[in-house]
Amino acid sequence: MRIPFIAANWKMHKTVHESVVFVKEFRSLVKDIEDVEIVVAPPFTAVHAVAEAARNSNVGVAGQNLHWERQGAFTGEVSAEMVREAGAEYVIIGHSERRRLFGDTDELVNRRLIAALGAKLTPIVCIGETLEEREGSQTLAVLDRQLKVGLDSITGEQIASLVIAYEPVWAIGTGRNATPEQAGEAHAHIRQRIRQWFGGHAADHCHVIYGGSVKADNTRDLVALPDVDGALVGGASLDLKGFFDIVSKSRKRGT
């Protein structure tokens, strides 16, 4: 069954040198951790170097985004094949910052997801509500829309291999995080919808993780929830010891 999944999203932080130094030290810290799936998502400039630094370790590498076309006149974009060739095995899709700052819609998330699966990348698909939507009691309806449109035409077998990150937009980079009750409700709802729409195999195998001001001091409470399979970690993953503490505290609850 599912083991905890912890991913570091470094966003626009760390040079190539800084990224490699981090991963070389980090891989030695986590080398004996076999019951957590660990991923780091450096900036695109560092993906290849980080993949080389992580080679033959238990640390996976993710891209932070991709374009849905294989090639073309798309200045500044990278394709799924380029992300894969650089050494990534995973890719983040639909992060709230991509949606909010760069106009990613549910339909674009779906196109990126299809491209990622075609390149044999494991997608980490982000969904979540804004503060206005939360306060308007629209959270579950928003999650339904994002799942329905974002996962359109994806098979149950493909869903089983996905990572879905529930990240309430109001908790990203704010220092606020969902209470265990709020996170538990959202994750249980997501799992229920996956079961309803894609079947039991997909629901039982798909990782559903939490993102939103995750720190070492709230990790244990979050991953103790039955439908929370881990975390997508932003700012706290930039610190070597802090991220190691998060990984350590995610071990191991029954699934």
FIMAR-580044 format. One record per residue (C-alpha): x, y, z; residue number from 1. Coordinates in Angstrom, 1 decimal, padded with zeros to 4 digits, always signed. Each point is the difference from the previous one (the first is absolute). Layout:
REM FIMAR-580044
     xx     yy     zz   i
      X      Y      Z NUM
...
***
This chain:
REM FIMAR-580044
     xx     yy     zz   i
 +000.0 +000.0 +000.0   1
 +001.0 +003.7 +000.2   2
 +003.0 +001.1 +001.9   3
 +000.5 +003.7 +001.0   4
 +001.0 +002.3 -002.9   5
 +001.9 +003.2 +000.8   6
 +001.0 +002.4 -002.7   7
 +002.0 +003.2 +000.2   8
 -001.0 +002.8 -002.3   9
 +002.9 +002.5 -000.1  10
 -001.9 +002.4 -002.3  11
 +002.4 +002.7 -001.2  12
 +002.7 -000.6 +002.6  13
 +003.5 -001.6 -000.1  14
 +002.6 +000.3 -002.7  15
 +001.4 -003.2 -001.6  16
 +002.9 -000.1 +002.4  17
 -002.2 +000.6 +003.0  18
 -002.4 -002.7 -001.2  19
 +002.7 -002.6 -000.5  20
 +001.6 +000.7 +003.4  21
 -003.4 -000.5 +001.7  22
 -000.8 -003.2 -001.8  23
 +003.5 -001.6 +000.6  24
 -000.3 +000.7 +003.8  25
 -003.7 -000.8 +000.1  26
 +000.3 -003.4 -001.7  27
 +002.5 -001.1 +002.7  28
 -002.5 +001.0 +002.7  29
 -002.9 -002.0 -001.4  30
 +001.9 -003.0 -001.5  31
 -001.6 -002.4 +002.5  32
 -003.5 +001.3 -000.3  33
 -001.9 -002.6 -002.1  34
 -003.6 +000.6 +001.2  35
 -000.3 +003.5 -001.4  36
 +000.0 +001.0 -003.7  37
 +002.1 +003.2 -000.2  38
 +000.1 +002.5 -002.9  39
 +001.6 +003.3 -000.6  40
 -001.1 +002.5 -002.6  41
 +002.9 +002.5 -000.8  42
 -000.2 +002.8 -002.5  43
 +000.3 -001.2 -003.6  44
 +003.6 +001.2 -000.3  45
 +000.9 -002.5 +002.7  46
 -002.1 -003.0 -000.9  47
 +002.8 -001.9 -001.9  48
 +002.7 +000.8 +002.6  49
 -002.3 -001.0 +002.8  50
 -001.0 -003.2 -001.7  51
 +003.7 -000.9 -000.4  52
 +000.7 +000.8 +003.7  53
 -003.0 -002.1 +001.0  54
 +000.9 -003.0 -002.3  55
 -000.2 -003.4 +001.7  56
 -001.6 +001.5 +003.1  57
 -003.5 +000.0 +001.4  58
 -000.6 +003.6 -001.0  59
 -002.1 +000.6 -003.1  60
 +000.0 +003.2 -002.1  61
 -002.9 +002.0 -001.3  62
 -000.5 +002.8 -002.4  63
 -002.2 +002.9 +001.2  64
 -002.1 +000.3 -003.2  65
 -000.1 -001.0 -003.7  66
 -001.6 +001.0 -003.2  67
 -002.6 -002.3 -001.6  68
 +001.5 +000.1 -003.5  69
 +003.0 -002.1 -001.0  70
 +001.8 +002.8 -001.8  71
 -000.7 +003.4 -001.6  72
 +000.3 +003.7 +000.1  73
 -000.6 +000.4 +003.7  74
 +002.7 +002.2 +001.3  75
 +001.0 -000.8 +003.6  76
 -002.0 -003.2 +000.2  77
 +001.2 -003.6 +000.5  78
 -001.7 -003.2 -001.3  79
 -000.6 -003.2 +002.0  80
 +002.7 -001.7 -002.1  81
 +002.5 +002.7 +001.0  82
 -000.9 -000.3 +003.6  83
 +000.4 -003.8 -000.2  84
 +003.3 +000.2 -001.9  85
 +001.4 +002.4 +002.6  86
 -000.4 -002.8 +002.5  87
 -003.3 +000.7 +001.7  88
 -002.4 -002.9 +000.8  89
 -002.8 +002.2 +001.4  90
 -001.5 +003.4 -000.9  91
 -002.2 +002.4 +001.9  92
 -003.1 +001.1 -001.9  93
 -002.5 +002.7 +000.9  94
 +001.7 +001.5 +003.0  95
 -002.1 +002.8 +001.5  96
 +002.7 +002.5 -001.0  97
 -000.2 -001.1 -003.6  98
 -003.7 +000.3 +000.1  99
 -000.1 +003.4 +001.8 100
 +003.1 +001.7 -001.5 101
 +000.2 -001.6 -003.5 102
 -003.6 -000.8 -000.9 103
 +000.0 -003.8 +000.1 104
 -003.6 -001.2 -000.3 105
 -001.4 -003.4 +000.7 106
 +000.0 -000.7 -003.7 107
 +003.7 +000.9 -000.3 108
 +000.7 -002.2 +003.0 109
 -001.6 -002.8 -001.9 110
 +002.1 +000.5 -003.1 111
 +003.2 +000.2 +002.1 112
 -001.1 -003.2 +001.8 113
 -000.5 -001.9 -003.2 114
 +003.4 +001.1 -001.3 115
 +001.7 -001.1 +003.2 116
 -001.6 -003.4 -000.1 117
 +001.0 -000.4 -003.6 118
 +003.6 +000.7 +000.9 119
 -000.2 -002.5 +002.9 120
 +000.4 +002.6 +002.7 121
 -001.9 -000.3 +003.2 122
 -002.2 +003.0 +000.4 123
 -000.5 +001.9 +003.3 124
 -003.3 +001.7 -000.8 125
 -000.9 +002.9 +002.3 126
 -003.5 +001.0 +000.9 127
 -001.5 +002.3 +002.7 128
 -002.3 +002.9 +000.8 129
 +000.6 +003.7 +000.6 130
 -000.8 +001.7 +003.3 131
 -003.2 +001.5 -001.6 132
 -001.1 -003.4 -001.1 133
 +000.7 -001.5 +003.4 134
 -001.9 +002.7 +001.8 135
 -002.9 -000.4 -002.5 136
 -000.2 -003.7 +000.8 137
 +000.9 -000.9 -003.5 138
 +003.1 -002.1 +000.7 139
 -001.4 -003.4 -000.9 140
 -001.7 +001.3 -003.1 141
 +003.3 +001.6 -001.1 142
 +001.8 -003.3 +000.6 143
 -002.6 -001.8 -002.1 144
 +000.4 +002.3 -002.9 145
 +003.8 -000.1 +000.1 146
 +000.0 -003.8 +000.1 147
 -002.7 -000.4 -002.6 148
 +001.6 +002.3 -002.6 149
 +003.6 -000.5 +001.0 150
 -000.2 -003.8 -000.2 151
 -002.3 -000.1 -003.1 152
 +000.7 -003.0 -002.3 153
 +002.5 -001.5 +002.5 154
 -000.5 -003.8 +000.7 155
 -000.3 -001.5 +003.5 156
 +003.3 -001.8 -000.6 157
 +001.7 +003.3 -000.7 158
 -001.7 +001.6 +003.1 159
 +001.5 -002.8 +002.2 160
 +003.5 +001.3 -000.8 161
 -000.8 +003.7 +000.6 162
 +000.9 +002.2 +002.9 163
 -002.8 +002.5 +000.8 164
 +001.0 +002.9 +002.2 165
 -002.7 +001.8 +001.9 166
 +001.4 +003.4 +000.6 167
 -002.5 +002.7 +001.2 168
 +001.1 +003.1 -001.7 169
 -000.4 +002.1 +003.1 170
 +002.6 -002.1 +001.7 171
 +002.8 +000.3 -002.6 172
 +002.9 +002.1 +001.3 173
 -002.2 +001.6 +002.6 174
 +001.1 -001.9 +003.1 175
 -003.6 -001.1 +000.4 176
 -000.9 -003.7 -000.5 177
 -003.2 -001.9 -000.1 178
 -000.9 -001.5 +003.4 179
 +000.1 -003.8 +000.1 180
 -003.8 +000.0 -000.2 181
 +000.0 +002.2 -003.1 182
 +002.7 -002.1 -001.7 183
 -001.6 -003.2 +001.0 184
 -003.4 +001.0 -001.4 185
 +001.5 +001.1 -003.3 186
 +002.2 -003.1 -000.4 187
 -002.8 -002.3 +000.8 188
 -002.2 +001.7 -002.6 189
 +002.7 -000.2 -002.6 190
 +000.5 -003.7 +000.7 191
 -003.8 -000.6 -000.1 192
 -000.3 +001.7 -003.4 193
 +002.9 -002.0 -001.4 194
 -001.7 -003.2 +001.2 195
 -003.4 +001.1 -001.4 196
 +001.3 +001.2 -003.4 197
 +003.0 -002.2 -000.7 198
 -000.4 -003.1 +002.2 199
 +001.3 -001.6 +003.1 200
 +003.5 -000.9 -001.4 201
 +000.6 +003.7 -000.9 202
 -001.2 +001.2 +003.4 203
 +002.1 -002.5 +001.9 204
 +003.2 +000.6 -001.9 205
 -000.1 +003.7 -000.8 206
 +002.0 +002.2 +002.4 207
 -001.9 +003.0 +001.4 208
 +002.4 +002.3 +001.7 209
 -000.3 +003.4 +001.8 210
 +001.7 +003.2 -001.0 211
 -000.2 +003.4 +001.8 212
 +002.5 +001.3 +002.5 213
 +001.2 -003.5 +001.0 214
 +002.6 +000.0 +002.7 215
 +001.7 -002.5 +002.3 216
 -002.3 +000.9 +002.8 217
 -003.3 -000.8 -001.8 218
 +001.1 -002.9 -002.2 219
 -000.7 -002.8 +002.4 220
 -003.6 +001.2 +000.7 221
 -000.7 +000.3 -003.7 222
 +001.4 -003.3 -001.2 223
 -001.7 -001.8 +002.9 224
 -003.4 +000.7 -001.7 225
 -001.2 -003.1 -001.8 226
 -000.3 +001.6 -003.5 227
 +003.1 +002.2 +000.2 228
 +002.9 -001.8 -001.7 229
 +002.7 +002.6 +000.4 230
 +000.8 +003.6 -000.8 231
 +001.1 +002.4 -002.7 232
 +002.4 +002.3 +001.8 233
 +000.9 +003.5 -001.1 234
 +002.1 +002.4 +002.1 235
 +000.8 -002.5 +002.7 236
 +001.7 -002.3 -002.5 237
 +002.7 +002.6 -000.8 238
 +001.7 -000.7 +003.3 239
 +001.9 -003.3 +000.1 240
 -000.7 -000.9 +003.7 241
 -003.6 +001.3 -000.2 242
 -000.8 -002.2 -003.0 243
 +001.7 -003.0 +001.5 244
 -002.1 +000.5 +003.1 245
 -003.2 +000.0 -002.1 246
 +001.0 -003.2 -001.8 247
 +000.8 -001.6 +003.3 248
 -003.2 +001.0 +001.7 249
 -002.1 -001.4 -002.9 250
 +001.0 -003.5 +000.8 251
 -002.0 -002.3 +000.3 252
 -003.7 -000.3 +000.6 253
 -002.2 -002.8 -001.2 254
 -001.8 +000.2 -003.3 255
***
